[in-house]
Amino acid sequence: MEGKSLDGKTIIIRLEIDTRTVGFGAAAAALETAGGDIIAIDVIQTGRDKTVRDLTVKVAETSSIDRISKTLSAVPGIRLVNVSDRTFLLHLGGKITIQPKTPIQNRDDLSRVYTPEVARVCQAIHADPSKAFTLTIKRNTVAVVSDGSAVLGLGNIGPYAAMPVMEGKAMLFKQFADVDAFPICLDTQDTEAIITAVRNIAPAFGGINLEDISAPRCFEIEQRLRDELDIPVFHDDQHGTAVVLYAGLLNALKLSGRTLASSRIVVCGIGAAGTACTKMLLAGGATNIIGVDRSGILNANNTYDNPTWQWYAEHTNPQRVSGGLAEAVAGADVFIGVSAGGILTREHVLTMAPDPVVFAMANPEPEIRPEKVEDIVSVFATGRSDYPNQINNVLCFPGIFRGALECRASTINEEMKLAAAEAIASVISDDELSRMYIIPSVFNARVVEEVRRRVIDAARRSGVARRQRE
């Protein structure tokens, strides 16, 4: 079996049937017994004794796929060749490709794109390296870099298994913002080796999007590369999550009649995303944030071996609250979860301030399901697409890089991130705003353009844009 569908309900089964011992009816009966519904049959090959057929089958649930496979394999005379679903078929040969912008149709074309005429362009860049931004793909190309150490909800699966995710990220860059992106998965999890590798490939790219690199290494890798490179370096798991969270929270607080400065905010899960979210909230004016992780509430009265936790304790929890999750959420206005599924209970939420805001963003299972508390919260958001108010990084990174590339920003700073968050929030008008609609859809065409425009303005105001208005 090639794989299972995690979200689709249609699979394709290839069977080799020994027609001397069994008929196709036996296969159809076995499929029906196992919970499959045949919607199409394609004969691939047929002979005197054997026939090969592809069956397109609808299944009610993902677990049916294993049951169907076992049932068919148990029928004498039937060999299960392969089971594929639409997701696996979409990934055959990868999901992206490279196409030339200009066709090479004759000898003259060849001489201009390659030798000998290309030499003049090379010499021009050699004399003035900044011309690489105008005369090469650097002006519109981002490297999506990962070591596969913290992929989605899968953990440390390595560079080969991480490639489908990075290819998908490249597709999103292109579709939503017309940014050319290329997946680069490094076969090392050594901090210095990753920094060296990215630094060495940087001349070809206008920006670096770090992805799915585990904490705490991701902090040093990003900071070192930001210090050493003159192009934007953006760790999306940190800052993309923070930007979209902040955008959603701005609208959620508006609906619940609160302000950022006056709200008591609990951040659960102090890793890469939780730390970046907190820094974003502090930059936006939050004054009372409490961080809680497996070891309990982070408190400046304690000393932590983890330097990120130590920084966190020193910059949050002004009242020095101690204890665990229960003590953290008691009386809180806002809960932000970037931790683990199922750890927040209805009883916890009942101890919060009246009509609290809950962002349960753990994936694939949120800290608490919305249906458990929808009657006692003012606004609820998750990281899932099957609930309202999805906090999705796709709202952020295409527009941010589109803007950064257009103004040739040397970095993506806090001003640009705040501008991106405010842009995302602004796409929803006061008339549209509701408890079920605080964040726009990723398919809202206005998002990228508004983020791009405000990011460029912020880059110019903060002095990191190298290309001014023409």
C-alpha positions as a printed Julia matrix, in Angstrom:
470×3 Matrix{Float64}:
   0.0     0.0     0.0
   1.5     3.32   -1.07
  -0.21    5.44    1.57
  -3.37    6.66    3.24
  -5.47    9.7     2.63
  -5.59   11.96    5.62
  -8.4    14.11    4.3
  -9.69   12.69    1.0
 -12.42   10.07    0.68
 -11.55    8.68   -2.77
  -8.87    6.06   -3.37
  -7.65    4.16   -6.43
  -7.01    0.43   -6.05
  -5.07   -1.56   -8.64
  -5.91   -5.25   -8.61
  -4.42   -8.18  -10.51
  -7.12  -10.85  -10.83
  -6.37  -14.46  -11.74
  -9.4   -15.13  -13.92
  -8.86  -18.89  -13.75
  -9.78  -18.98  -10.07
 -11.85  -15.91   -9.31
 -14.14  -13.46  -11.03
 -14.35   -9.69  -10.71
 -17.57  -10.08   -8.75
 -15.6   -11.5    -5.83
 -13.47   -8.36   -5.68
 -16.56   -6.13   -5.85
 -18.26   -8.09   -3.08
 -15.15   -7.91   -0.87
 -14.95   -4.17   -1.4
 -18.58   -3.65   -0.46
 -18.17   -5.8     2.66
 -15.16   -3.72    3.76
 -17.04   -0.42    3.35
 -15.99    0.67   -0.15
 -18.2     1.99   -2.93
 -16.92    1.5    -6.5
 -17.54    4.59   -8.62
 -15.33    3.81  -11.64
 -13.53    0.82  -13.21
 -10.62    1.05  -15.66
  -9.17   -2.01  -17.38
  -5.38   -1.53  -17.51
  -4.29   -4.86  -18.96
  -5.99   -8.1   -19.83
  -4.82  -11.53  -20.93
  -5.9   -15.13  -21.12
  -5.41  -15.83  -17.42
  -5.1   -12.44  -15.74
  -6.59   -8.98  -15.79
  -5.36   -5.77  -14.16
  -7.95   -3.16  -13.2
  -7.96    0.22  -11.46
 -10.95    0.72   -9.21
 -11.89    4.21   -8.04
 -13.5     3.7    -4.67
 -15.25    6.0    -2.21
 -14.65    5.32    1.48
 -16.56    6.71    4.41
 -13.53    7.15    6.64
  -9.74    6.84    6.47
  -9.69    3.67    8.59
 -11.66    1.91    5.82
  -8.55    1.89    3.62
  -6.69   -0.61    5.81
  -9.8    -2.74    6.13
 -10.31   -2.81    2.35
  -6.66   -3.69    1.74
  -6.76   -6.62    4.17
 -10.08   -7.9     2.86
  -8.99   -7.87   -0.79
  -5.6    -9.45    0.01
  -7.38  -12.33    1.71
  -9.35  -13.3    -1.43
  -7.63  -16.2    -3.3
  -6.69  -15.22   -6.85
  -6.62  -11.46   -6.17
  -3.34   -9.6    -5.77
  -3.47   -6.09   -4.41
  -0.92   -4.23   -6.54
  -1.31   -0.75   -5.13
  -3.58    1.59   -3.22
  -3.29    5.3    -3.95
  -5.34    8.3    -2.94
  -5.66   11.69   -4.57
  -3.13   13.23   -2.23
  -0.42   10.72   -3.16
  -1.27   11.0    -6.85
  -0.92   14.78   -6.64
   2.6    14.33   -5.25
   3.87   11.98   -7.97
   7.05   13.51   -9.36
   6.78   16.45   -6.95
   4.4    19.42   -6.99
   6.51   22.16   -8.58
   8.56   22.66  -11.73
  10.79   25.29  -13.37
   9.83   26.89  -16.67
  11.91   29.31  -18.78
  10.44   32.81  -19.13
  11.64   33.02  -22.75
  11.74   30.07  -25.17
  15.03   29.25  -26.89
  14.03   28.85  -30.53
  17.17   29.56  -32.54
  20.92   30.08  -32.39
  20.52   33.8   -31.66
  18.32   33.08  -28.62
  20.87   30.55  -27.41
  23.74   33.02  -27.7
  21.89   35.65  -25.67
  20.71   33.45  -22.81
  23.97   31.51  -22.64
  27.33   31.84  -24.31
  28.72   34.18  -25.56
  26.34   37.09  -24.82
  25.66   36.09  -21.2
  29.27   37.03  -20.4
  28.42   40.72  -20.66
  25.72   40.33  -18.0
  28.11   38.4   -15.74
  30.71   41.16  -16.06
  28.12   43.83  -15.23
  27.18   41.99  -12.01
  30.85   41.42  -11.19
  31.43   45.18  -11.43
  28.31   45.96   -9.36
  26.95   42.99   -7.32
  23.72   44.87   -6.55
  22.74   44.33  -10.18
  22.06   40.7    -9.3
  18.71   41.97   -7.98
  17.74   43.23  -11.44
  19.53   40.83  -13.79
  18.94   37.44  -12.09
  16.16   35.52  -10.39
  17.4    36.88   -7.05
  14.89   39.73   -7.21
  11.9    37.41   -6.85
  13.17   34.13   -5.41
  12.98   32.77   -1.87
  14.7    29.68   -0.46
  12.42   27.56    1.75
  14.98   25.9     4.03
  14.41   23.08    6.51
  16.31   20.31    8.24
  13.15   18.28    8.84
  13.55   18.37   12.61
  10.09   19.76   13.53
   7.7    19.14   10.64
   4.05   20.07   11.18
   2.7    17.68   13.8
   5.11   14.95   12.66
   8.24   15.91   14.57
  11.78   15.0    13.54
  11.21   13.12   10.27
  14.35   14.32    8.46
  15.03   16.13    5.18
  13.64   13.6     2.7
  10.26   13.32    4.41
  10.14   17.1     4.86
  10.34   17.79    1.12
   6.59   17.49    0.37
   5.86   20.18    2.96
   8.53   22.52    1.58
   7.28   21.95   -1.98
   3.81   22.88   -0.78
   5.18   26.05    0.78
   6.78   26.96   -2.54
   3.43   26.46   -4.27
   1.73   28.82   -1.82
   4.37   31.49   -2.39
   3.75   31.32   -6.13
  -0.02   31.1    -6.15
  -0.75   33.75   -3.57
   2.02   36.3    -4.19
   3.77   35.32   -7.45
   7.01   34.77   -5.53
   9.27   32.05   -6.94
  10.33   29.76   -4.11
  12.47   26.65   -4.05
  12.53   23.92   -1.36
  15.95   23.18    0.14
  16.08   20.38    2.7
  19.47   20.04    4.36
  20.8    16.66    5.47
  22.17   17.98    8.73
  20.77   19.17   12.04
  23.99   20.78   13.16
  23.46   24.48   13.85
  26.78   25.62   12.39
  26.4    23.44    9.31
  22.93   24.84    8.59
  24.12   28.43    9.01
  27.08   27.79    6.71
  24.93   26.1     4.07
  22.33   28.88    3.97
  25.0    31.58    3.95
  26.66   29.89    0.98
  23.49   29.62   -1.12
  22.26   33.13   -0.27
  23.68   34.84   -3.42
  20.99   33.16   -5.52
  18.05   34.26   -3.39
  16.28   37.47   -2.41
  15.04   36.02    0.87
  15.3    33.0     3.19
  12.23   31.34    4.69
  13.28   28.99    7.49
  10.77   26.26    8.13
  10.19   23.39   10.56
  13.5    23.66   12.45
  13.24   22.6    16.06
  13.68   24.88   19.06
  15.91   26.1    20.56
  18.27   25.74   17.54
  15.89   27.72   15.35
  16.45   30.86   17.44
  20.22   30.89   16.99
  20.04   29.88   13.33
  17.66   32.69   12.48
  19.49   35.33   14.52
  22.91   34.42   13.13
  21.66   34.44    9.56
  19.89   37.76   10.09
  23.17   39.19   11.37
  25.3    37.73    8.57
  23.07   38.17    5.49
  21.79   41.32    3.82
  18.52   39.73    2.68
  15.39   38.99    4.73
  15.54   35.86    6.9
  12.16   34.82    8.3
  11.41   31.78   10.45
   7.76   31.3     9.58
   6.94   28.92   12.45
   7.81   31.74   14.82
   6.92   34.99   13.12
   4.24   33.86   10.68
   2.24   32.37   13.53
   2.8    35.5    15.61
   1.66   37.87   12.86
  -1.57   36.01   12.11
  -2.3    35.46   15.8
  -1.87   39.19   16.46
  -4.15   40.04   13.54
  -6.89   37.76   14.83
  -6.47   38.96   18.4
  -6.84   42.61   17.38
 -10.27   41.84   15.97
 -11.23   39.47   18.8
 -10.42   42.09   21.44
 -12.38   44.68   19.48
 -15.43   42.38   19.54
 -15.12   41.62   23.25
 -14.62   45.26   24.23
 -11.08   44.78   25.5
  -7.72   46.37   24.74
  -4.35   44.68   24.43
  -2.84   46.79   27.2
  -5.6    46.0    29.7
  -5.94   42.27   28.97
  -4.43   39.49   31.02
  -3.09   37.05   28.44
  -1.97   33.45   28.99
   0.4    31.88   26.45
   0.56   28.09   26.78
   3.58   26.44   25.14
   6.78   28.47   25.31
   8.62   27.18   22.26
   9.42   28.94   18.99
   5.84   29.99   18.22
   4.9    30.87   21.79
   7.96   33.05   22.26
   7.46   34.87   18.95
   3.77   35.43   19.7
   4.69   36.92   23.06
   7.3    39.26   21.57
   4.73   40.41   19.03
   2.14   41.08   21.72
   4.66   42.99   23.83
   5.63   45.07   20.81
   1.95   45.79   20.22
   1.42   47.09   23.75
   0.49   44.07   25.92
   1.56   44.51   29.55
   0.31   41.43   31.39
   1.36   38.14   29.77
   1.8    34.87   31.67
   3.68   32.01   30.01
   3.11   28.42   31.05
   4.79   25.25   29.83
   5.22   21.68   31.05
   7.23   22.85   34.05
   4.54   25.36   35.05
   4.3    29.13   34.94
   7.55   30.87   33.98
   8.5    33.19   36.8
  11.45   35.58   37.15
  11.93   34.31   40.72
  13.25   31.09   39.19
  16.35   30.34   37.09
  16.06   28.27   33.89
  18.68   26.36   31.92
  16.76   27.15   28.73
  17.9    30.68   27.74
  14.61   31.31   25.93
  12.65   30.52   29.07
  14.97   32.7    31.11
  14.36   35.65   28.78
  10.65   34.92   28.84
  10.46   34.87   32.65
  12.32   38.18   32.86
  10.01   39.97   30.41
   6.58   38.63   31.38
   4.45   37.76   34.42
   4.8    41.14   36.18
   2.81   39.92   39.21
   5.04   36.83   39.61
   2.15   34.38   39.48
   3.27   30.79   40.16
   1.72   27.37   39.7
   0.5    25.53   36.65
  -2.08   25.94   33.9
  -5.01   26.22   36.31
  -3.38   29.1    38.18
  -2.36   30.79   34.94
  -5.82   30.89   33.37
  -7.73   31.88   36.49
  -9.1    35.38   35.82
  -7.39   35.63   32.4
  -9.04   37.48   29.52
  -7.22   35.63   26.74
  -5.84   32.1    26.31
  -3.36   31.46   23.5
  -2.41   27.84   23.02
   0.54   26.66   20.94
   1.17   23.52   22.95
  -0.64   20.16   22.92
  -4.13   18.89   22.25
  -6.7    18.43   24.99
  -4.86   20.08   27.87
  -7.42   22.86   28.46
 -10.73   21.89   30.02
 -14.13   23.55   30.24
 -13.51   23.93   33.98
 -10.34   25.9    33.2
 -12.26   28.23   30.88
 -15.0    28.75   33.48
 -12.38   30.23   35.83
 -11.33   32.83   33.24
 -12.8    36.33   33.07
 -16.36   36.56   31.69
 -16.63   36.09   27.9
 -12.96   35.19   27.42
 -11.07   34.93   24.13
  -9.63   31.47   23.43
  -7.14   30.76   20.65
  -6.46   26.99   20.8
  -3.95   26.61   17.98
  -2.3    23.22   18.61
  -2.44   21.0    15.51
  -3.96   18.68   14.61
  -5.82   18.57   17.94
  -6.47   21.94   19.64
  -5.98   22.46   23.37
  -9.77   22.31   23.64
 -12.48   21.77   21.01
 -14.68   24.82   20.38
 -17.92   22.89   20.86
 -16.99   22.31   24.51
 -16.9    26.01   25.37
 -18.7    27.9    22.6
 -21.43   28.93   25.03
 -19.01   30.61   27.47
 -16.41   32.28   25.23
 -16.76   35.47   23.21
 -14.39   34.39   20.4
 -12.76   31.06   19.61
 -10.01   30.39   17.07
  -7.95   27.33   16.1
  -5.26   26.35   13.64
  -7.64   24.01   11.8
  -9.43   24.61    8.52
 -12.6    22.77    9.6
 -13.48   25.36   12.25
 -14.15   29.1    11.89
 -11.33   31.59   12.57
  -8.35   29.57   11.35
  -5.0    31.08   12.39
  -3.1    30.15    9.23
   0.42   31.33    8.33
  -0.58   31.43    4.66
  -2.23   34.76    5.45
   1.17   36.18    6.32
   4.3    34.97    4.56
   3.36   35.47    0.88
   2.49   39.14    1.36
   5.39   39.85    3.69
   7.95   38.46    1.24
   6.19   40.09   -1.72
   6.6    43.46   -0.03
  10.13   42.8     1.23
  11.32   41.71   -2.2
   9.73   44.65   -4.0
  11.41   47.25   -1.77
  14.59   45.12   -1.44
  14.42   45.15    2.32
  17.6    44.04    4.06
  15.58   42.39    6.84
  12.04   41.8     8.08
  11.83   43.83   11.28
   9.22   44.23   14.01
   7.68   47.26   12.32
   7.06   45.26    9.14
   5.53   42.36   11.09
   3.2    44.65   13.03
   2.2    46.31    9.77
   1.45   42.9     8.24
  -0.75   41.92   11.2
  -2.66   45.19   11.09
  -3.13   44.74    7.34
  -4.62   41.26    7.78
  -6.96   42.5    10.51
  -8.06   45.48    8.41
  -9.31   43.3     5.56
 -12.4    42.53    7.68
 -14.59   45.63    7.96
 -16.51   46.56   11.11
 -19.73   45.52    9.36
 -18.33   42.06    8.57
 -16.67   41.44   11.93
 -18.33   38.73   14.06
 -17.36   36.08   16.58
 -17.24   33.58   13.7
 -15.29   35.87   11.38
 -12.3    37.63   12.92
  -9.7    36.56   10.37
 -10.0    36.57    6.56
  -9.87   33.49    4.4
  -6.51   32.55    2.9
  -8.24   32.83   -0.49
  -9.23   36.46    0.07
  -7.37   38.24   -2.74
  -7.18   41.5    -0.76
  -4.91   40.02    1.93
  -1.64   39.76   -0.01
  -2.05   43.18   -1.6
  -2.83   44.92    1.69
   0.03   43.15    3.49
   2.43   43.95    0.64
   1.52   47.63    0.64
   1.8    48.12    4.39
   5.01   46.08    4.67
   6.68   48.25    2.03
   5.59   51.42    3.84
   6.9    50.07    7.16
  10.21   49.01    5.6
  10.72   52.5     4.18
   9.73   54.24    7.41
  12.11   52.06    9.43
  15.01   52.55    6.99
  15.54   48.95    5.82
  14.21   49.4     2.25
  16.97   49.75   -0.34
  14.6    50.54   -3.16
  12.57   53.73   -2.81
   9.51   54.76   -4.76
  10.11   55.19   -8.46
